[in-house]
Amino acid sequence: LHPSEKYIYGAENGLSPSDIEKYDIQKGTATMVRDSPYHGDYPFNGNLWFSEDGDRIFTRGKTILRASENSGEDMTYNGSISVTNQIQSLFHSKAADRLYVLTYTYTWSSSQGDPELFIFNNSYLNYLGKYTLEQFKVNSQLYNAEGKFVFANENGSQIYVLTKAQSSS
C-alpha cells in the first residue's frame, strides 16, 4: 500500500524476469493502472518498501524506482542499493535521511538472514556503515543473529531490529 493510500503496488515473486504493477484503489475496487516500463532490465525480485514520503519504491532486488502521480515518472529507475545479497527488510527514515537495510543469503535449498545491518544516506545512497547484530548464546553455544525486520522511531534516532538465532532450534 502506497503511503498516499490511493494505490497498491504489486511485485511478482519467484518469476523471471520480475516486474511490478500499480493498482488504483480510490474507488474501492483495485484497477490496474500500469506495470513498470522495465521487464527484465532491472532486478525487482518481489517484496517492496516505500520511502516515508512515498516518492521512492525499494525492491528486494536492490533496485529503486520513483513513485509518482505523473505516469511518465512513475516506476522509473532511481538507483540501486549497494549490498551484495538480496534485501530482507528495509526502513527509510526521512528525519534522519537514512536507509536501514537487512539482507539475506539465498541458495536453491534455503535462505538465511545475514547478521549485519547496513546504513545508507537516503539522498545520495552513500554507504555509511554497518553494525554486526549481537549474537545469541544458547546452551553455552554462540549463534549469529539473523536479521528479519528493521524499523526506526519517528526521528530516526533509535533503530529496532527483530532477529532470530541462526541455525538453532
BELUR-V618655 format. One record per backbone hydrogen bond with DSSP energy under -1.0 kcal/mol. NH is the residue of the N-H (numbers start at 1). CO is the residue of the C=O. Records with the same first field share a line. If there is no record, write none. Layout:
NH=CO ; CO
This chain:
2=7
5=2
8=23
10=21
12=19
21=10
22=34
23=8
24=31
25=6
28=25
31=24
33=22
34=22
36=20
49=58
51=56
54=51
57=65
58=49
59=63
60=46 ; 47
61=44
62=59
64=79
65=57
66=76
67=55
73=70
74=70
75=66
76=73
78=64
81=62
83=81
87=60
88=102
89=102
91=100
93=98
97=93
98=93
99=120
100=91
101=118
102=89
104=86
105=112
107=110
112=105
114=103
117=131
118=101
119=129
120=99
121=126
122=97
125=121
128=119
129=119
131=117
133=115
136=143
138=141
141=138
143=136
146=164
147=114
148=162
149=162
151=160
153=158
156=153
160=151
162=149
164=146
166=144
